[in-house]
Amino acid sequence: MTAHRTTIRVRFYELDPYNHVNHSVYVSYFESARVELLAEAGYSLASMRANGRSIVVSEIQTKFHASAEELDELTIETEVLEFKRVTTTWRQRILRGDDLICSQDLRAALIDERGRPVRFDDAMLDALSIYAAAPSDPEPT
């Protein structure tokens, strides 16, 4: 199993008054990386909506380890830690080279068009299992 990787470059308008990436922007980076992973797995947001399904975040835990600055090239690694009937747990890390900038664990649920939880079907579980973390992977520090 392998982490999905997304690369982005920090843009000037994402900076706070101290010329660091604003803390709220990291959440957007993580969200974009999850959306790219889903699309690569065959579950774009549009195709999920067309099938009456959405994935919604129910819990986020974010840690800031270092600052990113304008024009830094960042890599976002995304893995799925756990699958339950209607929820998944994800781990994401933002790296600048080998340096850990930010990490995030989150829980998300699959819902129908009425907002009610629904089970992941086998095809979606199979598609996402490609990005499942190995059981021995350590928690981010």
C-alpha positions in Angstrom: 0.0 0.0 0.0 1.2 3.5 -0.7 0.4 7.0 0.2 -1.2 9.2 -2.5 1.0 12.3 -3.2 -0.1 15.7 -4.4 2.3 18.6 -5.0 1.5 22.2 -4.6 3.4 25.5 -4.6 2.6 28.1 -2.0 0.9 31.2 -3.5 1.4 34.7 -2.1 -2.2 35.2 -1.2 -2.1 32.2 1.2 0.4 34.0 3.5 -0.3 35.6 6.8 1.2 39.0 7.9 4.4 37.1 8.9 4.9 35.7 5.4 4.0 32.2 6.5 1.2 30.1 5.1 -1.9 31.0 7.1 -2.9 28.1 9.4 -6.4 27.8 7.8 -4.8 27.3 4.3 -3.3 24.0 5.4 -6.8 22.6 5.8 -7.5 23.6 2.2 -4.3 21.9 1.1 -5.4 18.7 2.8 -8.9 18.9 1.4 -7.5 19.3 -2.2 -5.3 16.3 -1.8 -8.2 14.1 -0.5 -10.3 15.2 -3.5 -7.4 14.3 -5.9 -7.0 10.9 -4.3 -10.7 10.2 -4.6 -10.7 11.3 -8.3 -7.7 9.1 -9.0 -9.5 6.2 -7.3 -12.5 6.7 -9.6 -14.7 8.7 -7.2 -14.7 12.3 -8.3 -17.0 14.6 -6.4 -19.2 15.0 -9.4 -19.5 11.2 -9.9 -20.3 10.7 -6.2 -23.0 13.4 -6.3 -24.4 11.8 -9.4 -24.8 8.6 -7.4 -26.3 10.3 -4.4 -23.2 10.0 -2.2 -20.9 12.5 -0.5 -18.0 12.2 1.9 -18.2 14.7 4.7 -15.5 15.4 7.4 -16.7 15.0 11.0 -13.5 15.4 12.9 -10.1 17.0 12.2 -6.9 17.1 14.3 -4.1 19.2 12.8 -0.6 19.7 14.1 1.7 22.5 12.9 5.4 21.5 12.9 7.1 24.2 10.9 6.2 27.2 8.6 5.9 27.1 4.9 6.6 30.3 2.9 5.9 31.8 -0.5 6.9 29.6 -3.5 7.8 26.6 -1.3 7.0 23.4 -3.1 5.0 21.1 -0.8 4.1 17.5 -1.1 0.9 16.3 0.6 0.8 12.6 1.5 -2.6 11.0 2.1 -3.4 7.6 3.5 -6.5 5.9 4.7 -5.9 4.4 8.2 -9.2 2.7 8.8 -12.5 1.7 7.2 -15.6 1.2 9.2 -19.2 0.7 8.0 -19.9 4.4 7.2 -16.7 6.1 8.3 -13.0 6.3 7.4 -10.0 7.6 9.2 -7.3 9.4 7.2 -3.8 10.5 7.9 -2.2 13.4 5.9 1.2 15.0 6.0 2.6 18.1 4.3 6.3 17.9 3.6 8.8 20.4 2.2 11.5 18.0 0.9 12.0 15.7 4.0 10.9 18.3 6.5 7.4 17.8 8.1 5.4 21.0 7.9 2.0 19.9 9.0 0.1 16.7 9.8 -3.6 15.9 10.1 -5.8 13.0 11.1 -9.4 13.1 10.3 -12.6 11.1 10.3 -15.0 11.3 7.4 -18.4 9.7 6.8 -20.2 8.6 3.6 -23.7 10.1 3.4 -26.6 10.0 1.0 -28.4 13.0 -0.6 -30.5 13.3 2.5 -27.5 13.5 4.8 -27.9 10.1 6.2 -24.9 7.8 6.8 -24.6 4.9 4.2 -22.2 2.0 4.0 -19.2 2.0 1.7 -19.8 -0.4 -1.1 -17.2 -3.1 -1.9 -16.0 -1.3 -5.1 -15.2 1.9 -3.2 -13.5 0.1 -0.4 -11.4 -1.8 -2.9 -10.5 1.4 -4.8 -9.5 3.2 -1.6 -7.6 0.3 -0.1 -4.8 1.1 -2.5 -4.1 4.0 -0.3 -4.4 2.2 3.0 -1.6 2.7 5.5 0.4 -0.3 6.6 -0.7 -1.4 10.1 2.8 -0.7 11.5 3.1 2.9 10.3 3.8 5.2 13.3 1.7 8.1 14.2 3.0 11.5 12.9 5.1 13.5 15.4 
